[in-house]
Amino acid sequence: MKKIGLYVNEQYREAEIEESLRLVDLLRDELHLTGTKLGCGEGECGACTVLLDGKAVSSCLILACHADGGHVMTVEGLEKDGKLHPLQEAFLEFGAFQCGFCTPGMLMSAYALLLHNPDPSDEEIKLALSGNLCRCTGYQKIIDAVRKAAAMMRAEQA
């Protein structure tokens, strides 16, 4: 067992874990943040995408002990004070989800993109989302939603 401490959605958390525990399992099973989904378990589908120190990562491929001292943001961290993030609002507006299983990972990959590029082209959005699979919606509504969220976020900054 190993004791770790990390910031999850800006809140300091400690846990005593097995060294083989994956970050996705820490988030879902120990910290009860079930927005992060476990899909393939092999880093291919993007359902488990979270931000680790500002970068989008597949949490199924990261050992929780490697996040010790780090900052993790899950989909639950997007909403602030009961207000949806512009990405979440845009996903709703454009119907950019159906079953919703891929949505948390899509949101987190898009958020990572917009942190570093507030005005991405469609090609840049496609590249940022290329590690996330959706079997229901198709990708155009998702791309449209990310483009709209980017515009909303830029307007908030102005």
MDTraj code that builds the backbone (N, CA, C; nanometers):
import mdtraj as md
import numpy as np

residues = "MET LYS LYS ILE GLY LEU TYR VAL ASN GLU GLN TYR ARG GLU ALA GLU ILE GLU GLU SER LEU ARG LEU VAL ASP LEU LEU ARG ASP GLU LEU HIS LEU THR GLY THR LYS LEU GLY CYS GLY GLU GLY GLU CYS GLY ALA CYS THR VAL LEU LEU ASP GLY LYS ALA VAL SER SER CYS LEU ILE LEU ALA CYS HIS ALA ASP GLY GLY HIS VAL MET THR VAL GLU GLY LEU GLU LYS ASP GLY LYS LEU HIS PRO LEU GLN GLU ALA PHE LEU GLU PHE GLY ALA PHE GLN CYS GLY PHE CYS THR PRO GLY MET LEU MET SER ALA TYR ALA LEU LEU LEU HIS ASN PRO ASP PRO SER ASP GLU GLU ILE LYS LEU ALA LEU SER GLY ASN LEU CYS ARG CYS THR GLY TYR GLN LYS ILE ILE ASP ALA VAL ARG LYS ALA ALA ALA MET MET ARG ALA GLU GLN ALA".split()
xyz = np.array([
    [0.0845, -0.1182, 0.0000],
    [0.0000, 0.0000, 0.0000],
    [0.0885, 0.1239, 0.0000],
    [0.0403, 0.2249, -0.0689],
    [0.1131, 0.3508, -0.0805],
    [0.0145, 0.4646, -0.0573],
    [0.0570, 0.5633, 0.0199],
    [-0.0266, 0.6808, 0.0424],
    [0.0100, 0.7865, -0.0596],
    [-0.0922, 0.8393, -0.1269],
    [-0.0696, 0.9452, -0.2256],
    [-0.1594, 1.0649, -0.1931],
    [-0.1180, 1.1793, -0.2436],
    [-0.1983, 1.2999, -0.2325],
    [-0.1987, 1.3705, -0.3670],
    [-0.3130, 1.4161, -0.4069],
    [-0.3252, 1.4848, -0.5351],
    [-0.4437, 1.5790, -0.5293],
    [-0.4439, 1.6741, -0.6213],
    [-0.5572, 1.7648, -0.6345],
    [-0.6488, 1.7088, -0.7415],
    [-0.7746, 1.6913, -0.7057],
    [-0.8745, 1.6442, -0.8011],
    [-0.9832, 1.7509, -0.8062],
    [-0.9990, 1.8092, -0.9232],
    [-1.0952, 1.9175, -0.9420],
    [-1.0734, 2.0266, -0.8374],
    [-0.9466, 2.0618, -0.8201],
    [-0.9010, 2.1705, -0.7334],
    [-0.9174, 2.1413, -0.5843],
    [-0.9488, 2.0176, -0.5489],
    [-0.9642, 1.9802, -0.4080],
    [-0.8565, 1.8773, -0.3742],
    [-0.7814, 1.9014, -0.2662],
    [-0.6759, 1.8081, -0.2269],
    [-0.7387, 1.6811, -0.1715],
    [-0.6917, 1.5681, -0.2225],
    [-0.7422, 1.4372, -0.1790],
    [-0.6242, 1.3468, -0.1470],
    [-0.6412, 1.2631, -0.0477],
    [-0.5413, 1.1618, -0.0141],
    [-0.6067, 1.0252, -0.0237],
    [-0.5253, 0.9266, -0.0562],
    [-0.5755, 0.7896, -0.0640],
    [-0.4612, 0.6936, -0.0362],
    [-0.4952, 0.5829, 0.0228],
    [-0.3996, 0.4749, 0.0409],
    [-0.4360, 0.3680, -0.0606],
    [-0.3429, 0.3401, -0.1503],
    [-0.3749, 0.2574, -0.2670],
    [-0.2726, 0.1470, -0.2868],
    [-0.3132, 0.0478, -0.3604],
    [-0.2201, -0.0514, -0.4123],
    [-0.1410, 0.0161, -0.5235],
    [-0.0155, -0.0120, -0.5354],
    [0.0674, 0.0547, -0.6370],
    [0.0249, 0.0220, -0.7791],
    [-0.0532, -0.0843, -0.7970],
    [-0.0989, -0.1232, -0.9306],
    [-0.2334, -0.0603, -0.9686],
    [-0.2918, 0.0206, -0.8802],
    [-0.4223, 0.0807, -0.9068],
    [-0.4117, 0.1848, -1.0176],
    [-0.5021, 0.1751, -1.1154],
    [-0.5045, 0.2724, -1.2239],
    [-0.5751, 0.3999, -1.1772],
    [-0.5416, 0.5104, -1.2421],
    [-0.6036, 0.6379, -1.2091],
    [-0.7548, 0.6322, -1.2284],
    [-0.8024, 0.5709, -1.3346],
    [-0.9461, 0.5596, -1.3577],
    [-1.0149, 0.4902, -1.2408],
    [-0.9521, 0.3876, -1.1852],
    [-1.0118, 0.3141, -1.0735],
    [-1.0095, 0.3960, -0.9449],
    [-0.9031, 0.4730, -0.9255],
    [-0.8988, 0.5630, -0.8103],
    [-1.0136, 0.6631, -0.8190],
    [-1.0296, 0.7237, -0.9349],
    [-1.1336, 0.8248, -0.9519],
    [-1.2729, 0.7661, -0.9319],
    [-1.3000, 0.6550, -0.9957],
    [-1.4344, 0.5974, -0.9927],
    [-1.4646, 0.5243, -0.8620],
    [-1.3741, 0.4377, -0.8206],
    [-1.4039, 0.3473, -0.7089],
    [-1.3693, 0.4043, -0.5721],
    [-1.2616, 0.4800, -0.5643],
    [-1.2184, 0.5331, -0.4352],
    [-1.2743, 0.6730, -0.4095],
    [-1.2742, 0.7580, -0.5129],
    [-1.3171, 0.8968, -0.4958],
    [-1.4609, 0.9197, -0.5418],
    [-1.5235, 0.8166, -0.5995],
    [-1.6645, 0.8179, -0.6407],
    [-1.6965, 0.9265, -0.7435],
    [-1.6003, 0.9533, -0.8313],
    [-1.6203, 1.0453, -0.9430],
    [-1.6471, 0.9598, -1.0665],
    [-1.7718, 0.9256, -1.0852],
    [-1.8079, 0.8265, -1.1868],
    [-1.8351, 0.8859, -1.3242],
    [-1.8132, 1.0163, -1.3402],
    [-1.8262, 1.0757, -1.4728],
    [-1.7238, 1.0197, -1.5690],
    [-1.6051, 0.9916, -1.5188],
    [-1.5002, 0.9300, -1.6008],
    [-1.5409, 0.7856, -1.6269],
    [-1.5508, 0.7493, -1.7530],
    [-1.5974, 0.6149, -1.7890],
    [-1.4803, 0.5233, -1.8227],
    [-1.4946, 0.3960, -1.7919],
    [-1.3974, 0.2957, -1.8331],
    [-1.4551, 0.2242, -1.9541],
    [-1.3916, 0.2440, -2.0677],
    [-1.4363, 0.1807, -2.1909],
    [-1.3518, 0.0591, -2.2213],
    [-1.2536, 0.0777, -2.3063],
    [-1.1728, -0.0342, -2.3554],
    [-1.0666, -0.0796, -2.2557],
    [-1.0214, 0.0088, -2.1690],
    [-0.9152, -0.0252, -2.0747],
    [-0.7786, -0.0345, -2.1390],
    [-0.7678, 0.0073, -2.2649],
    [-0.6416, -0.0033, -2.3386],
    [-0.5969, 0.1296, -2.3997],
    [-0.6635, 0.2392, -2.3637],
    [-0.6253, 0.3703, -2.4154],
    [-0.6649, 0.3964, -2.5587],
    [-0.7604, 0.3205, -2.6108],
    [-0.8001, 0.3340, -2.7506],
    [-0.9293, 0.4114, -2.7718],
    [-1.0170, 0.4189, -2.6704],
    [-1.1506, 0.4747, -2.6946],
    [-1.1688, 0.6169, -2.6434],
    [-1.0908, 0.6607, -2.5455],
    [-1.0996, 0.7965, -2.4942],
    [-1.2068, 0.8197, -2.3894],
    [-1.2847, 0.7184, -2.3547],
    [-1.3929, 0.7372, -2.2574],
    [-1.3405, 0.7791, -2.1202],
    [-1.2182, 0.7415, -2.0876],
    [-1.1617, 0.7691, -1.9552],
    [-1.0717, 0.8930, -1.9529],
    [-1.0805, 0.9761, -2.0552],
    [-0.9929, 1.0929, -2.0642],
    [-1.0172, 1.1903, -1.9495],
    [-0.9082, 1.2287, -1.8844],
    [-0.9070, 1.3330, -1.7819],
    [-0.7871, 1.4215, -1.8114],
    [-0.7797, 1.5338, -1.7432],
    [-0.6600, 1.6170, -1.7534],
    [-0.5695, 1.5861, -1.6356],
    [-0.4445, 1.5613, -1.6651],
    [-0.3421, 1.5428, -1.5621],
    [-0.2390, 1.6510, -1.5858],
    [-0.2291, 1.7414, -1.4910],
    [-0.1394, 1.8559, -1.5026],
    [-0.1604, 1.9303, -1.6352],
    [-0.2887, 1.9462, -1.6717],
    [-0.3254, 2.0256, -1.7885],
    [-0.3221, 1.9536, -1.9213],
    [-0.2885, 1.8254, -1.9220],
    [-0.2831, 1.7506, -2.0479],
    [-0.3856, 1.6382, -2.0462],
    [-0.4501, 1.6177, -2.1603],
    [-0.5469, 1.5090, -2.1727],
    [-0.4729, 1.3758, -2.1729],
    [-0.5172, 1.2842, -2.0852],
    [-0.4564, 1.1516, -2.0755],
    [-0.5664, 1.0462, -2.0632],
    [-0.5338, 0.9264, -2.1043],
    [-0.6226, 0.8120, -2.0830],
    [-0.5962, 0.7613, -1.9421],
    [-0.6918, 0.7807, -1.8526],
    [-0.6694, 0.7444, -1.7125],
    [-0.6637, 0.5941, -1.6902],
    [-0.7011, 0.5154, -1.7903],
    [-0.6888, 0.3703, -1.7789],
    [-0.5441, 0.3252, -1.7985],
    [-0.4603, 0.4135, -1.8538],
    [-0.3202, 0.3786, -1.8799],
    [-0.2234, 0.4371, -1.7779],
    [-0.2741, 0.5170, -1.6844],
    [-0.1904, 0.5854, -1.5869],
    [-0.2095, 0.5192, -1.4506],
    [-0.1008, 0.4820, -1.3879],
    [-0.1120, 0.4333, -1.2508],
    [-0.1430, 0.5510, -1.1599],
    [-0.2300, 0.5292, -1.0637],
    [-0.2696, 0.6367, -0.9723],
    [-0.1480, 0.6937, -0.8998],
    [-0.0510, 0.6098, -0.8680],
    [0.0668, 0.6592, -0.7957],
    [0.1472, 0.7579, -0.8804],
    [0.1337, 0.7533, -1.0121],
    [0.2026, 0.8495, -1.0982],
    [0.1354, 0.9865, -1.0964],
    [0.0144, 0.9945, -1.0428],
    [-0.0545, 1.1222, -1.0287],
    [-0.0273, 1.1856, -0.8923],
    [0.0503, 1.1170, -0.8087],
    [0.0828, 1.1688, -0.6754],
    [0.1436, 1.3082, -0.6877],
    [0.0848, 1.4047, -0.6165],
    [0.1323, 1.5425, -0.6217],
    [0.0811, 1.6217, -0.7399],
    [0.0070, 1.5575, -0.8284],
    [-0.0400, 1.6231, -0.9499],
    [-0.1781, 1.6836, -0.9347],
    [-0.2225, 1.7416, -1.0458],
    [-0.3546, 1.8032, -1.0548],
    [-0.4351, 1.7278, -1.1597],
    [-0.5460, 1.6707, -1.1176],
    [-0.6343, 1.5959, -1.2067],
    [-0.7657, 1.6724, -1.2184],
    [-0.8141, 1.6808, -1.3408],
    [-0.9459, 1.7396, -1.3621],
    [-1.0318, 1.6373, -1.4343],
    [-1.1477, 1.6105, -1.3773],
    [-1.2438, 1.5198, -1.4386],
    [-1.3603, 1.6015, -1.4933],
    [-1.4507, 1.5360, -1.5603],
    [-1.5663, 1.6056, -1.6172],
    [-1.6467, 1.6758, -1.5079],
    [-1.6455, 1.6227, -1.3870],
    [-1.7172, 1.6881, -1.2774],
    [-1.6601, 1.8260, -1.2463],
    [-1.5333, 1.8477, -1.2813],
    [-1.4681, 1.9749, -1.2544],
    [-1.5035, 2.0854, -1.3532],
    [-1.5732, 2.0524, -1.4607],
    [-1.6110, 2.1549, -1.5582],
    [-1.7179, 2.2493, -1.5030],
    [-1.8160, 2.1949, -1.4361],
    [-1.9258, 2.2743, -1.3805],
    [-1.8740, 2.3526, -1.2603],
    [-1.9105, 2.4794, -1.2527],
    [-1.8687, 2.5662, -1.1416],
    [-1.9900, 2.6340, -1.0811],
    [-2.0055, 2.6179, -0.9529],
    [-2.1124, 2.6857, -0.8785],
    [-2.2500, 2.6631, -0.9420],
    [-2.2758, 2.5406, -0.9849],
    [-2.4049, 2.5067, -1.0427],
    [-2.4256, 2.5533, -1.1862],
    [-2.3212, 2.6093, -1.2465],
    [-2.3312, 2.6589, -1.3839],
    [-2.2507, 2.5682, -1.4764],
    [-2.3142, 2.5246, -1.5832],
    [-2.2451, 2.4405, -1.6801],
    [-2.1339, 2.5193, -1.7489],
    [-2.0301, 2.4486, -1.7854],
    [-1.9210, 2.5062, -1.8634],
    [-1.9731, 2.5303, -2.0063],
    [-1.9191, 2.6299, -2.0775],
    [-1.9624, 2.6523, -2.2159],
    [-1.9548, 2.5272, -2.3037],
    [-1.8590, 2.4398, -2.2801],
    [-1.8538, 2.3151, -2.3576],
    [-1.9780, 2.2304, -2.3317],
    [-2.0157, 2.2190, -2.2059],
    [-2.1337, 2.1401, -2.1724],
    [-2.2590, 2.2034, -2.2332],
    [-2.2688, 2.3366, -2.2243],
    [-2.3833, 2.4070, -2.2837],
    [-2.3895, 2.3837, -2.4341],
    [-2.2750, 2.3915, -2.5003],
    [-2.2720, 2.3734, -2.6460],
    [-2.3054, 2.2297, -2.6843],
    [-2.2589, 2.1312, -2.6070],
    [-2.2941, 1.9924, -2.6355],
    [-2.4457, 1.9742, -2.6270],
    [-2.5085, 2.0373, -2.5285],
    [-2.6540, 2.0301, -2.5170],
    [-2.7218, 2.0982, -2.6356],
    [-2.6753, 2.2183, -2.6676],
    [-2.7363, 2.2964, -2.7762],
    [-2.7308, 2.2230, -2.9095],
    [-2.6189, 2.1574, -2.9380],
    [-2.5999, 2.0928, -3.0671],
    [-2.6396, 1.9453, -3.0673],
    [-2.6850, 1.8929, -2.9540],
    [-2.7193, 1.7509, -2.9478],
    [-2.5989, 1.6644, -2.9787],
    [-2.4844, 1.7011, -2.9204],
    [-2.3575, 1.6358, -2.9519],
    [-2.3350, 1.5087, -2.8696],
    [-2.4424, 1.4438, -2.8325],
    [-2.4334, 1.3167, -2.7608],
    [-2.5640, 1.2423, -2.7791],
    [-2.5577, 1.1123, -2.7637],
    [-2.6803, 1.0331, -2.7610],
    [-2.6774, 0.9466, -2.6360],
    [-2.6023, 0.8385, -2.6382],
    [-2.6010, 0.7538, -2.5189],
    [-2.5230, 0.8203, -2.4060],
    [-2.4279, 0.9081, -2.4391],
    [-2.3531, 0.9827, -2.3382],
    [-2.2288, 0.9149, -2.2851],
    [-2.2029, 0.7914, -2.3235],
    [-2.0889, 0.7197, -2.2672],
    [-1.9561, 0.7863, -2.3032],
    [-1.9431, 0.8325, -2.4254],
    [-1.8181, 0.8945, -2.4694],
    [-1.8088, 1.0413, -2.4299],
    [-1.9204, 1.1006, -2.3904],
    [-1.9275, 1.2449, -2.3707],
    [-1.8262, 1.2987, -2.2694],
    [-1.8082, 1.2377, -2.1524],
    [-1.7093, 1.2931, -2.0590],
    [-1.5688, 1.2999, -2.1190],
    [-1.5287, 1.1962, -2.1877],
    [-1.3965, 1.1962, -2.2507],
    [-1.3865, 1.2987, -2.3623],
    [-1.4931, 1.3116, -2.4417],
    [-1.4953, 1.4132, -2.5479],
    [-1.4828, 1.5525, -2.4878],
    [-1.5587, 1.5784, -2.3823],
    [-1.5544, 1.7092, -2.3168],
    [-1.4149, 1.7398, -2.2649],
    [-1.3507, 1.6419, -2.2041],
    [-1.2188, 1.6669, -2.1451],
    [-1.1126, 1.6850, -2.2524],
    [-1.1204, 1.6100, -2.3613],
    [-1.0255, 1.6295, -2.4713],
    [-1.0450, 1.7670, -2.5340],
    [-1.1700, 1.8066, -2.5521],
    [-1.1996, 1.9385, -2.6088],
    [-1.1539, 2.0490, -2.5138],
    [-1.1748, 2.0305, -2.3845],
    [-1.1325, 2.1304, -2.2866],
    [-0.9809, 2.1472, -2.2898],
    [-0.9085, 2.0364, -2.2976],
    [-0.7613, 2.0438, -2.3049],
    [-0.7196, 2.1231, -2.4287],
    [-0.7861, 2.0989, -2.5405],
    [-0.7562, 2.1742, -2.6626],
    [-0.7786, 2.3235, -2.6403],
    [-0.8946, 2.3593, -2.5861],
    [-0.9310, 2.4997, -2.5723],
    [-0.8462, 2.5722, -2.4675],
    [-0.7896, 2.4992, -2.3744],
    [-0.6963, 2.5602, -2.2794],
    [-0.5730, 2.6144, -2.3502],
    [-0.5302, 2.5422, -2.4522],
    [-0.4062, 2.5754, -2.5214],
    [-0.4292, 2.6467, -2.6547],
    [-0.5503, 2.6369, -2.7070],
    [-0.5816, 2.6967, -2.8363],
    [-0.7257, 2.7483, -2.8324],
    [-0.7455, 2.8744, -2.7999],
    [-0.8813, 2.9265, -2.7839],
    [-0.9592, 2.9442, -2.9148],
    [-0.8930, 2.9302, -3.0288],
    [-0.9614, 2.9488, -3.1574],
    [-0.9159, 2.8409, -3.2562],
    [-0.9487, 2.7151, -3.2266],
    [-0.9007, 2.6073, -3.3138],
    [-0.9780, 2.5971, -3.4444],
    [-0.9085, 2.5514, -3.5470],
    [-0.9735, 2.5205, -3.6748],
    [-1.0460, 2.3863, -3.6603],
    [-1.1319, 2.3556, -3.7564],
    [-1.1994, 2.2258, -3.7547],
    [-1.0974, 2.1123, -3.7573],
    [-0.9903, 2.1287, -3.8330],
    [-0.8871, 2.0241, -3.8385],
    [-0.8196, 2.0052, -3.7032],
    [-0.7961, 2.1153, -3.6329],
    [-0.7352, 2.1055, -3.4999],
    [-0.8308, 2.0402, -3.4004],
    [-0.9596, 2.0681, -3.4129],
    [-1.0592, 2.0030, -3.3272],
    [-1.0613, 1.8534, -3.3558],
    [-1.0635, 1.8181, -3.4837],
    [-1.0637, 1.6759, -3.5213],
    [-0.9411, 1.6040, -3.4667],
    [-0.8259, 1.6674, -3.4777],
    [-0.7027, 1.6073, -3.4262],
    [-0.7101, 1.5888, -3.2751],
    [-0.7591, 1.6896, -3.2037],
    [-0.7682, 1.6821, -3.0576],
    [-0.8646, 1.5730, -3.0126],
    [-0.9674, 1.5476, -3.0917],
    [-1.0675, 1.4466, -3.0562],
    [-1.0393, 1.3104, -3.1183],
    [-0.9294, 1.2986, -3.1913],
    [-0.9027, 1.1752, -3.2662],
    [-0.8846, 1.0527, -3.1769],
    [-0.8556, 1.0712, -3.0507],
    [-0.8418, 0.9580, -2.9591],
    [-0.9708, 0.9207, -2.8891],
    [-1.0807, 0.9850, -2.9273],
    [-1.2100, 0.9595, -2.8646],
    [-1.3050, 0.8998, -2.9670],
    [-1.3621, 0.7857, -2.9329],
    [-1.4550, 0.7179, -3.0232],
    [-1.5987, 0.7399, -2.9787],
    [-1.6861, 0.7631, -3.0752],
    [-1.8297, 0.7747, -3.0523],
    [-1.8985, 0.6788, -3.1479],
    [-1.9871, 0.5974, -3.0958],
    [-2.0562, 0.5014, -3.1800],
    [-2.1992, 0.5435, -3.2120],
    [-2.2447, 0.6527, -3.1519],
    [-2.3859, 0.6906, -3.1668],
    [-2.4079, 0.8155, -3.2506],
    [-2.3354, 0.9205, -3.2202],
    [-2.3719, 1.0528, -3.2671],
    [-2.3160, 1.0877, -3.4031],
    [-2.1986, 1.0420, -3.4333],
    [-2.1261, 1.0968, -3.5463],
    [-2.0515, 1.2171, -3.4941],
    [-1.9559, 1.2638, -3.5662],
    [-1.8654, 1.3626, -3.5098],
    [-1.8976, 1.5071, -3.5456],
    [-1.9788, 1.5319, -3.6456],
    [-2.0004, 1.6702, -3.6889],
    [-2.0652, 1.7551, -3.5802],
    [-2.1643, 1.7008, -3.5106],
    [-2.2286, 1.7767, -3.4036],
    [-2.1299, 1.8080, -3.2913],
    [-2.0396, 1.7167, -3.2660],
    [-1.9385, 1.7368, -3.1618],
    [-1.8425, 1.8475, -3.2039],
    [-1.7989, 1.8430, -3.3280],
    [-1.7085, 1.9470, -3.3805],
    [-1.7779, 2.0832, -3.3762],
    [-1.9040, 2.0868, -3.4173],
    [-1.9805, 2.2118, -3.4141],
    [-1.9916, 2.2647, -3.2709],
    [-2.0137, 2.1746, -3.1762],
    [-2.0271, 2.2149, -3.0361],
    [-1.8956, 2.2700, -2.9820],
    [-1.7846, 2.2084, -3.0175],
    [-1.6541, 2.2574, -2.9710],
    [-1.6268, 2.3952, -3.0311],
    [-1.6586, 2.4118, -3.1584],
    [-1.6383, 2.5420, -3.2228],
    [-1.7217, 2.6497, -3.1525],
    [-1.8481, 2.6187, -3.1215],
    [-1.9362, 2.7130, -3.0527],
    [-1.8837, 2.7431, -2.9122],
    [-1.8392, 2.6400, -2.8400],
    [-1.7865, 2.6596, -2.7038],
    [-1.6635, 2.7496, -2.7080],
    [-1.5791, 2.7303, -2.8075],
    [-1.4597, 2.8147, -2.8204],
    [-1.5006, 2.9607, -2.8354],
    [-1.6014, 2.9865, -2.9185],
    [-1.6491, 3.1231, -2.9370],
    [-1.7089, 3.1773, -2.8076],
    [-1.7835, 3.0952, -2.7360],
    [-1.8421, 3.1379, -2.6087],
    [-1.7322, 3.1719, -2.5064],
    [-1.6296, 3.0893, -2.5020],
    [-1.5213, 3.1113, -2.4060],
    [-1.4433, 3.2381, -2.4422],
    [-1.4207, 3.2609, -2.5719],
    [-1.3514, 3.3828, -2.6122],
    [-1.4337, 3.5062, -2.5754],
    [-1.5657, 3.4971, -2.5938],
    [-1.6530, 3.6101, -2.5597],
    [-1.6500, 3.6386, -2.4094],
    [-1.6418, 3.5322, -2.3283],
    [-1.6326, 3.5508, -2.1825],
    [-1.5036, 3.6200, -2.1432],
    [-1.3963, 3.5959, -2.2187],
    [-1.2665, 3.6549, -2.1884],
    [-1.2578, 3.8008, -2.2310],
    [-1.3424, 3.8399, -2.3259],
    [-1.3366, 3.9775, -2.3792],
    [-1.3896, 4.0808, -2.2817],
])
top = md.Topology()
chain = top.add_chain()
for i, resn in enumerate(residues, 1):
    res = top.add_residue(resn, chain, resSeq=i)
    for name in ("N", "CA", "C"):
        top.add_atom(name, md.element.get_by_symbol(name[0]), res)
traj = md.Trajectory(xyz[None], top)
